[in-house]
Amino acid sequence: MLDQKATQPATGQDAPVTTYDLVVIGAGIAGLNALFAATAYLPKNARVLLLDQKQGAGGMWNTAYDYVRLHQPHPMFTVGDIKWNWQKPRDYLAGRDEVQRHLAGALGPVADAVNLETGFEQTVIACDEVTTDNGYRARITFHPNDTPAQTTTVHAMLAIHASVLNYRMAEPLDLSASSVISIVPQDLRDILAAHPGAAVYVVGGGKTGMDTVLAALADDPKRKVSLINGRGTNFLNRTRYIPTGLKRWTSGQLVSRLFRDMALNFDGDNEEELISYFRRTYSTDPDTANGVFLYGLQSEDEQIRIAAGLSETYPGYLVDVTDGPDGPVMELQSGERLPVEPDSIFVNCTGSFFRTADMETNARCLSPGSTVLNISARDGFHFLTSVAGFFLTHLLYRKDLKGKGFYTLDHEALFRMDRNAWVGASAAQAYMNQVIAVNTLPMMLLDRCGLDLDRWYPFPRRMAGLIRMKSSADTDIAHCRKVLDRVADRFNIRCAPLD
């Protein structure tokens, strides 16, 4: 686990320590966007070190299930403004291997801009701020994954730690029955091939669950596929709000305006009403009783195919599957017990974030001497760490990060306490920080953020939206600040101006 203490003297160094201009920890989309942003300020000969535990760049896309696809059109999932090196339609949803290759390819432009060194399959055990004879420095200690005794310590003018999101791959559910098969999505295709005709029970109604339902139906449309849906998940209607063709000019709504609507409809206490409002106004399935929204996107066609293909949808949560005298029995949290077919396949799609019993270390977004920048979910700038990586890095190098009114939020703590309150607070924070960034950064720089979903719409619509954003900025910021302060008091978590 990362250990970042308060600034301390750099003692006990027996030999000269290599100093880099920049060390980035984490080669996922957050770290890569931070690295890309930093190249705008570093000289050509700057020494930059990129560290990651995995074999190459791409973060969790290196280990995701093989049928996962992006929520959003691929041009809006990138590093900086790096374009995808192909001629796919703009609305194409890239798959796992395509995303990983694109992210890994982003290192090419970075290496052209600075003197880049990479250290993959490395575990970082400490990243803290120290005082040296030359002033504040970041100190990073790491070792090869398989040889923990072989440590290396380096210093950096700036370290950006972008690998802490408490992401863990799911494990198969520990079911009592020996007559059913329990797997994770990474095993799905092999298990389907080995068990043709076996019934599939998808446990979890989020994006992973929806992907898994579609993958099982695509493998065999006649296969019995059922969903254990928890509280039910709402999805943003991608067909309506990421329209294609001429509809990009005539319909839909800028995503920034959608965030504003969510932010202004949240008062810090009414999260259930907010989720209900989202479902009725923006979701693919407004007539359901789905009670959760986790920023997933879904098309109307996907929703129709899922609804038509499912044999059964069970509201609530799975407790266990046991072997009974007449075959396996599924027990739900409601107490309901239902028979299932022998050899049924149960797929754990309950998510991969914040799965550990303990939360990650609560390191501040920025160290006192401004040499360690943490892009994390504990003192987070944005619920999307990719967006945080881009903007935090630009703001820090431009000395515009402190004193502007940006808020950070303990996303992980709030998410664990109340997911719907987290949606309201994260929407308010994201919109407020965006408005402040728009009023702080030059337009040319803002236009280099390829992650901005507003870029899906034609330039005139985006400019009209920008004018509206600026015209209501003061009132909107005041509302969001009041909401975030209420959330901080109500849940006793850090949600405050970035200092």
C-alpha positions as CSV (number, residue, x, y, z in Angstrom):
1,M,0.0,0.0,0.0
2,L,1.2,3.5,-0.8
3,D,2.6,5.3,2.2
4,Q,2.7,9.0,2.1
5,K,3.7,10.8,5.3
6,A,4.0,14.4,6.1
7,T,7.1,16.2,4.6
8,Q,10.3,14.9,6.3
9,P,14.0,15.3,6.0
10,A,15.7,13.0,3.4
11,T,17.9,11.1,5.8
12,G,19.8,7.9,5.6
13,Q,20.9,8.2,2.0
14,D,24.3,6.5,1.6
15,A,24.7,7.1,-2.1
16,P,23.7,9.8,-4.6
17,V,20.0,9.4,-5.5
18,T,18.9,9.8,-9.1
19,T,16.6,12.8,-9.5
20,Y,14.0,13.0,-12.3
21,D,12.0,16.0,-13.4
22,L,8.9,13.9,-13.2
23,V,7.9,10.4,-12.0
24,V,4.5,9.1,-12.8
25,I,3.2,6.1,-11.0
26,G,0.5,4.3,-12.9
27,A,0.2,3.7,-16.6
28,G,-3.5,3.6,-16.9
29,I,-5.6,6.3,-18.5
30,A,-5.3,8.6,-15.5
31,G,-1.5,8.4,-15.3
32,L,-1.2,8.6,-19.1
33,N,-3.3,11.8,-19.2
34,A,-1.2,13.3,-16.4
35,L,2.0,12.4,-18.3
36,F,0.6,13.8,-21.5
37,A,-0.4,17.1,-19.8
38,A,3.1,17.4,-18.2
39,T,4.8,17.3,-21.5
40,A,3.3,20.7,-22.3
41,Y,5.6,22.2,-19.6
42,L,8.7,20.0,-19.5
43,P,11.7,20.7,-21.7
44,K,12.6,18.2,-24.5
45,N,15.5,16.8,-22.4
46,A,13.5,16.4,-19.2
47,R,14.1,13.1,-17.4
48,V,10.7,11.3,-16.9
49,L,10.1,7.9,-15.3
50,L,6.9,6.0,-15.7
51,L,6.3,3.1,-13.2
52,D,3.5,0.4,-13.2
53,Q,2.9,-3.0,-11.8
54,K,1.7,-4.4,-15.0
55,Q,3.6,-5.6,-18.1
56,G,2.7,-2.6,-20.1
57,A,0.6,0.5,-20.3
58,G,-3.2,0.3,-20.2
59,G,-4.1,-0.1,-16.5
60,M,-7.1,-2.3,-15.8
61,W,-7.6,-2.8,-19.6
62,N,-4.8,-5.3,-19.4
63,T,-6.9,-7.6,-17.1
64,A,-10.5,-6.8,-18.0
65,Y,-12.8,-9.5,-19.4
66,D,-12.4,-10.0,-23.1
67,Y,-15.9,-9.0,-24.2
68,V,-15.9,-5.6,-22.4
69,R,-16.5,-2.5,-24.6
70,L,-16.4,1.2,-23.9
71,H,-19.5,2.9,-22.7
72,Q,-18.8,5.9,-24.9
73,P,-17.7,6.4,-28.5
74,H,-14.0,5.7,-28.8
75,P,-12.8,9.2,-29.7
76,M,-13.9,10.3,-26.2
77,F,-11.7,7.8,-24.5
78,T,-8.1,8.8,-25.1
79,V,-5.0,10.4,-23.8
80,G,-5.0,14.2,-24.2
81,D,-6.1,14.8,-27.8
82,I,-4.4,11.8,-29.3
83,K,-6.5,10.4,-32.1
84,W,-7.2,6.7,-32.6
85,N,-5.1,5.2,-35.4
86,W,-7.9,3.8,-37.5
87,Q,-10.9,4.7,-39.6
88,K,-13.7,3.2,-37.5
89,P,-17.1,5.0,-37.4
90,R,-17.1,7.7,-34.7
91,D,-19.7,5.9,-32.7
92,Y,-17.8,2.6,-32.6
93,L,-17.4,1.2,-29.1
94,A,-13.9,-0.1,-28.8
95,G,-13.2,-3.5,-27.2
96,R,-10.6,-4.4,-24.5
97,D,-7.7,-5.2,-26.7
98,E,-8.3,-2.2,-28.9
99,V,-8.4,0.1,-25.9
100,Q,-5.2,-1.4,-24.4
101,R,-3.3,-0.9,-27.7
102,H,-4.5,2.7,-28.0
103,L,-3.4,3.5,-24.5
104,A,-0.1,1.8,-24.9
105,G,0.4,3.6,-28.2
106,A,0.1,7.0,-26.4
107,L,3.6,6.5,-25.0
108,G,5.0,7.2,-28.5
109,P,4.0,10.9,-28.6
110,V,5.1,11.3,-24.9
111,A,8.5,9.8,-25.7
112,D,8.9,12.2,-28.6
113,A,8.3,15.1,-26.2
114,V,10.6,14.2,-23.3
115,N,13.3,11.7,-22.3
116,L,11.0,8.9,-21.1
117,E,12.1,5.9,-19.2
118,T,9.6,3.1,-18.3
119,G,9.7,0.7,-15.5
120,F,6.9,-2.0,-15.9
121,E,6.3,-4.9,-13.5
122,Q,7.5,-2.6,-10.6
123,T,5.8,-2.2,-7.3
124,V,5.9,1.2,-5.6
125,I,6.1,0.9,-1.8
126,A,6.5,4.5,-0.9
127,C,6.0,7.9,-2.4
128,D,6.4,10.8,0.0
129,E,7.7,14.4,0.1
130,V,11.1,15.1,1.7
131,T,13.2,18.1,2.3
132,T,16.7,18.1,0.8
133,D,19.5,20.6,0.5
134,N,17.9,21.6,-2.8
135,G,14.4,22.1,-1.3
136,Y,11.3,19.9,-1.4
137,R,11.5,16.7,-3.5
138,A,9.3,13.7,-4.0
139,R,10.9,10.4,-2.9
140,I,9.8,7.2,-4.6
141,T,10.9,3.7,-3.5
142,F,10.0,0.7,-5.7
143,H,11.1,-2.9,-6.5
144,P,10.5,-5.5,-9.2
145,N,7.2,-7.3,-8.5
146,D,8.8,-10.6,-7.7
147,T,11.9,-9.4,-5.8
148,P,10.8,-7.1,-2.9
149,A,14.3,-7.0,-1.4
150,Q,15.7,-5.3,-4.6
151,T,14.5,-1.8,-3.9
152,T,15.4,1.4,-5.7
153,T,14.8,4.9,-4.4
154,V,14.7,8.0,-6.7
155,H,13.9,11.6,-6.2
156,A,11.7,13.8,-8.4
157,M,10.8,17.4,-8.8
158,L,7.3,16.2,-9.1
159,A,5.7,12.7,-8.6
160,I,2.2,12.0,-9.8
161,H,0.7,9.0,-8.2
162,A,-2.1,7.8,-10.4
163,S,-2.6,4.1,-9.6
164,V,-4.7,4.1,-6.4
165,L,-8.4,3.5,-7.2
166,N,-8.9,0.4,-5.0
167,Y,-9.6,-1.8,-8.0
168,R,-9.5,-5.5,-7.5
169,M,-10.5,-8.2,-9.9
170,A,-13.7,-10.0,-8.7
171,E,-13.5,-13.6,-7.6
172,P,-16.0,-16.4,-8.1
173,L,-18.8,-16.3,-5.6
174,D,-18.2,-18.8,-2.7
175,L,-21.4,-20.9,-3.3
176,S,-22.1,-23.9,-1.1
177,A,-23.5,-26.0,-4.0
178,S,-21.2,-28.4,-5.8
179,S,-23.7,-28.9,-8.6
180,V,-23.4,-25.4,-10.0
181,I,-20.4,-23.5,-11.6
182,S,-19.2,-20.2,-10.1
183,I,-17.1,-18.0,-12.3
184,V,-16.0,-14.4,-13.0
185,P,-16.5,-12.7,-16.4
186,Q,-12.9,-13.4,-17.4
187,D,-13.9,-17.1,-17.6
188,L,-17.2,-16.7,-19.3
189,R,-16.4,-17.6,-22.9
190,D,-14.4,-20.7,-22.0
191,I,-17.1,-22.0,-19.6
192,L,-19.9,-21.3,-22.1
193,A,-18.0,-23.4,-24.7
194,A,-17.4,-26.2,-22.3
195,H,-21.1,-26.3,-21.1
196,P,-23.3,-25.7,-24.1
197,G,-26.9,-25.2,-23.1
198,A,-26.2,-24.6,-19.4
199,A,-28.3,-21.9,-17.8
200,V,-26.5,-18.7,-16.9
201,Y,-27.3,-16.5,-13.8
202,V,-25.7,-13.1,-14.0
203,V,-25.2,-11.7,-10.5
204,G,-25.1,-7.9,-10.7
205,G,-27.1,-5.4,-12.8
206,G,-24.3,-2.9,-13.6
207,K,-22.4,-2.5,-16.8
208,T,-20.4,-5.7,-16.3
209,G,-23.7,-7.6,-15.8
210,M,-25.2,-6.1,-18.9
211,D,-22.1,-6.9,-21.0
212,T,-22.3,-10.5,-19.6
213,V,-26.0,-10.9,-20.5
214,L,-25.3,-9.7,-24.1
215,A,-22.2,-12.0,-24.4
216,A,-24.1,-15.0,-23.2
217,L,-27.0,-14.3,-25.6
218,A,-24.6,-13.7,-28.5
219,D,-23.0,-17.1,-27.8
220,D,-26.4,-18.9,-27.9
221,P,-29.6,-16.9,-28.2
222,K,-31.5,-20.0,-27.0
223,R,-29.6,-20.3,-23.8
224,K,-31.5,-19.5,-20.6
225,V,-30.0,-16.3,-19.1
226,S,-31.3,-14.8,-15.9
227,L,-30.3,-11.7,-14.0
228,I,-30.1,-11.2,-10.2
229,N,-30.4,-7.5,-10.3
230,G,-29.9,-6.1,-6.8
231,R,-31.6,-2.7,-6.5
232,G,-31.5,-2.3,-10.3
233,T,-29.1,0.0,-12.2
234,N,-30.2,2.9,-14.4
235,F,-28.1,3.8,-17.5
236,L,-27.8,7.1,-19.3
237,N,-29.6,6.7,-22.7
238,R,-26.7,6.7,-25.1
239,T,-29.0,6.7,-28.1
240,R,-30.6,9.9,-27.0
241,Y,-27.7,11.8,-25.4
242,I,-24.9,10.7,-27.7
243,P,-26.9,10.9,-31.0
244,T,-25.5,10.1,-34.4
245,G,-25.7,11.6,-37.8
246,L,-27.7,14.8,-38.2
247,K,-29.2,14.3,-34.7
248,R,-25.9,15.6,-33.3
249,W,-27.1,19.0,-34.6
250,T,-30.7,18.8,-33.7
251,S,-31.2,16.6,-30.6
252,G,-29.6,15.3,-27.5
253,Q,-28.0,17.5,-24.8
254,L,-24.4,18.4,-24.0
255,V,-23.2,16.2,-21.2
256,S,-22.0,19.2,-19.3
257,R,-25.6,20.5,-19.3
258,L,-26.8,17.1,-18.0
259,F,-24.3,17.3,-15.2
260,R,-25.5,20.8,-14.4
261,D,-29.1,19.5,-14.2
262,M,-28.1,16.7,-11.9
263,A,-26.1,19.1,-9.7
264,L,-28.9,21.6,-9.4
265,N,-31.4,19.0,-8.6
266,F,-29.4,17.7,-5.6
267,D,-29.6,19.6,-2.3
268,G,-27.3,17.3,-0.3
269,D,-30.1,15.3,1.2
270,N,-32.4,14.2,-1.6
271,E,-30.4,11.5,-3.3
272,E,-33.3,9.1,-3.7
273,E,-35.4,11.7,-5.4
274,L,-32.4,12.6,-7.6
275,I,-31.9,9.0,-8.8
276,S,-35.7,8.8,-9.5
277,Y,-35.5,12.1,-11.5
278,F,-32.5,10.7,-13.5
279,R,-34.4,7.5,-14.3
280,R,-37.5,9.4,-15.5
281,T,-35.5,12.0,-17.5
282,Y,-32.4,10.4,-18.8
283,S,-32.3,6.6,-18.6
284,T,-32.9,3.9,-21.1
285,D,-35.6,2.2,-19.0
286,P,-37.6,5.0,-17.2
287,D,-40.6,2.8,-16.2
288,T,-38.6,0.4,-14.0
289,A,-38.0,0.6,-10.3
290,N,-34.2,0.6,-10.7
291,G,-32.7,2.4,-7.8
292,V,-29.1,3.0,-8.6
293,F,-27.1,5.0,-11.2
294,L,-23.3,4.5,-11.5
295,Y,-22.6,6.7,-14.6
296,G,-23.0,3.8,-17.1
297,L,-24.2,4.4,-20.7
298,Q,-26.5,2.1,-22.6
299,S,-28.2,2.3,-26.0
300,E,-31.9,1.7,-26.5
301,D,-31.1,-1.2,-28.7
302,E,-28.9,-2.8,-26.0
303,Q,-31.7,-2.3,-23.5
304,I,-34.3,-3.9,-25.8
305,R,-32.0,-6.9,-26.6
306,I,-31.3,-7.5,-22.9
307,A,-35.0,-7.2,-21.9
308,A,-36.0,-9.6,-24.7
309,G,-33.3,-12.1,-24.1
310,L,-33.5,-12.5,-20.3
311,S,-35.5,-15.5,-19.1
312,E,-36.0,-14.0,-15.7
313,T,-35.0,-11.0,-13.7
314,Y,-34.8,-11.4,-9.9
315,P,-34.8,-8.2,-7.8
316,G,-32.6,-8.3,-4.7
317,Y,-29.4,-10.0,-3.8
318,L,-28.1,-13.5,-3.9
319,V,-27.2,-15.1,-0.6
320,D,-26.1,-18.6,-1.6
321,V,-26.8,-21.6,-3.7
322,T,-27.1,-24.9,-1.9
323,D,-27.5,-28.6,-2.9
324,G,-31.0,-29.8,-2.0
325,P,-32.6,-33.3,-2.3
326,D,-34.2,-32.3,-5.6
327,G,-31.2,-30.3,-6.9
328,P,-29.6,-26.9,-6.3
329,V,-31.6,-24.1,-4.7
330,M,-30.9,-20.4,-4.9
331,E,-31.5,-18.3,-1.8
332,L,-32.2,-14.6,-2.2
333,Q,-31.7,-12.0,0.6
334,S,-35.5,-11.6,0.7
335,G,-35.7,-15.2,2.0
336,E,-37.1,-16.6,-1.2
337,R,-35.7,-20.0,-2.2
338,L,-35.9,-21.0,-5.9
339,P,-34.8,-24.2,-7.7
340,V,-32.1,-23.9,-10.3
341,E,-30.9,-26.4,-12.9
342,P,-27.8,-28.5,-12.2
343,D,-24.6,-27.2,-13.9
344,S,-26.0,-23.7,-14.0
345,I,-23.3,-21.0,-14.4
346,F,-23.3,-18.2,-11.8
347,V,-21.2,-15.2,-13.0
348,N,-20.0,-12.7,-10.4
349,C,-20.6,-9.3,-12.0
350,T,-20.8,-7.3,-8.8
351,G,-18.1,-4.8,-9.7
352,S,-14.3,-4.4,-9.1
353,F,-14.0,-1.1,-7.3
354,F,-13.8,-0.6,-3.5
355,R,-14.0,-4.4,-3.0
356,T,-11.5,-4.6,-0.1
357,A,-12.5,-4.6,3.5
358,D,-10.2,-1.6,4.2
359,M,-10.1,1.7,2.3
360,E,-7.0,3.0,0.6
361,T,-4.7,5.3,2.4
362,N,-6.2,8.8,2.6
363,A,-3.3,10.8,1.1
364,R,-4.1,14.4,0.2
365,C,-4.4,15.4,-3.4
366,L,-1.4,17.7,-3.1
367,S,1.5,17.5,-0.7
368,P,2.5,20.6,1.4
369,G,5.5,21.4,-0.8
370,S,3.6,20.6,-4.1
371,T,5.9,17.8,-5.1
372,V,3.5,14.9,-4.8
373,L,0.2,14.9,-6.7
374,N,-2.2,12.1,-5.9
375,I,-4.9,11.2,-8.3
376,S,-7.1,8.9,-6.2
377,A,-10.6,8.3,-4.9
378,R,-9.8,9.4,-1.3
379,D,-9.1,13.1,-1.9
380,G,-10.4,13.1,-5.5
381,F,-10.7,16.0,-7.9
382,H,-13.2,14.2,-10.2
383,F,-14.9,10.8,-10.1
384,L,-13.2,10.1,-13.4
385,T,-9.5,9.8,-12.6
386,S,-8.7,10.2,-16.3
387,V,-10.2,13.7,-16.2
388,A,-8.5,14.4,-12.9
389,G,-5.1,13.4,-14.4
390,F,-5.4,15.8,-17.3
391,F,-6.7,18.9,-15.4
392,L,-4.8,18.5,-12.1
393,T,-1.5,18.3,-13.9
394,H,-2.2,21.4,-16.1
395,L,-3.4,23.4,-13.1
396,L,-0.4,22.4,-11.0
397,Y,2.2,23.3,-13.6
398,R,0.4,26.6,-14.2
399,K,0.2,27.4,-10.5
400,D,-3.6,27.6,-10.8
401,L,-4.5,24.7,-8.5
402,K,-4.7,26.4,-5.1
403,G,-7.0,29.2,-4.1
404,K,-9.4,28.9,-7.1
405,G,-12.2,27.2,-5.3
406,F,-11.7,23.7,-6.6
407,Y,-13.1,21.0,-4.3
408,T,-11.8,17.6,-3.5
409,L,-14.1,14.8,-2.3
410,D,-13.5,11.4,-0.5
411,H,-15.2,9.4,-3.2
412,E,-14.4,6.0,-1.8
413,A,-15.7,6.8,1.7
414,L,-19.0,8.3,0.4
415,F,-19.5,5.5,-2.2
416,R,-19.2,2.9,0.6
417,M,-21.7,4.8,2.8
418,D,-24.4,5.7,0.2
419,R,-24.0,5.2,-3.5
420,N,-26.8,7.5,-4.5
421,A,-25.5,10.4,-2.3
422,W,-22.2,9.8,-4.0
423,V,-23.8,10.3,-7.4
424,G,-25.3,13.6,-6.3
425,A,-22.1,14.8,-4.7
426,S,-19.8,13.7,-7.5
427,A,-22.1,15.3,-10.1
428,A,-22.0,18.6,-8.1
429,Q,-18.2,18.4,-7.7
430,A,-17.6,17.5,-11.3
431,Y,-19.7,20.3,-12.6
432,M,-18.4,22.9,-10.2
433,N,-14.7,22.0,-10.9
434,Q,-15.4,22.1,-14.6
435,V,-16.9,25.6,-14.4
436,I,-14.0,26.8,-12.4
437,A,-11.5,25.2,-14.8
438,V,-13.3,26.8,-17.8
439,N,-12.9,30.2,-16.1
440,T,-9.3,29.5,-15.2
441,L,-7.6,27.8,-18.2
442,P,-7.2,29.0,-21.8
443,M,-9.6,27.7,-24.4
444,M,-6.7,26.2,-26.4
445,L,-5.8,24.0,-23.5
446,L,-9.4,23.0,-22.7
447,D,-9.8,21.9,-26.3
448,R,-6.9,19.4,-25.9
449,C,-9.0,17.3,-23.4
450,G,-10.3,14.5,-25.7
451,L,-12.2,13.0,-22.7
452,D,-14.8,15.7,-22.9
453,L,-18.0,14.1,-24.0
454,D,-19.3,17.5,-25.2
455,R,-16.9,17.1,-28.1
456,W,-19.3,14.7,-29.6
457,Y,-21.5,17.6,-30.6
458,P,-20.7,20.1,-33.4
459,F,-18.6,23.1,-32.5
460,P,-21.4,25.7,-32.6
461,R,-23.5,23.7,-30.1
462,R,-20.5,23.4,-27.8
463,M,-19.8,27.1,-28.0
464,A,-23.4,27.9,-27.1
465,G,-23.1,25.6,-24.2
466,L,-19.9,27.3,-23.0
467,I,-21.6,30.7,-23.1
468,R,-24.5,29.4,-21.1
469,M,-22.1,27.8,-18.6
470,K,-20.2,31.1,-18.1
471,S,-23.4,33.1,-17.8
472,S,-24.6,31.1,-14.8
473,A,-21.2,30.3,-13.3
474,D,-21.4,32.3,-10.1
475,T,-24.9,31.0,-9.1
476,D,-24.1,27.5,-10.1
477,I,-20.8,27.4,-8.1
478,A,-22.5,28.8,-5.1
479,H,-25.2,26.1,-5.2
480,C,-22.6,23.3,-5.7
481,R,-20.5,24.6,-2.9
482,K,-23.5,24.6,-0.5
483,V,-24.4,21.0,-1.6
484,L,-20.8,19.8,-1.0
485,D,-20.5,21.4,2.3
486,R,-23.8,19.7,3.3
487,V,-22.5,16.3,2.2
488,A,-19.3,16.9,4.2
489,D,-21.3,17.6,7.4
490,R,-23.9,14.9,6.9
491,F,-21.4,12.1,6.2
492,N,-18.4,13.4,8.2
493,I,-16.1,13.0,5.2
494,R,-13.6,15.2,3.5
495,C,-15.3,17.4,0.9
496,A,-13.6,20.8,0.9
497,P,-11.6,23.3,-1.1
498,L,-8.3,22.0,-2.4
499,D,-5.7,23.5,-0.2
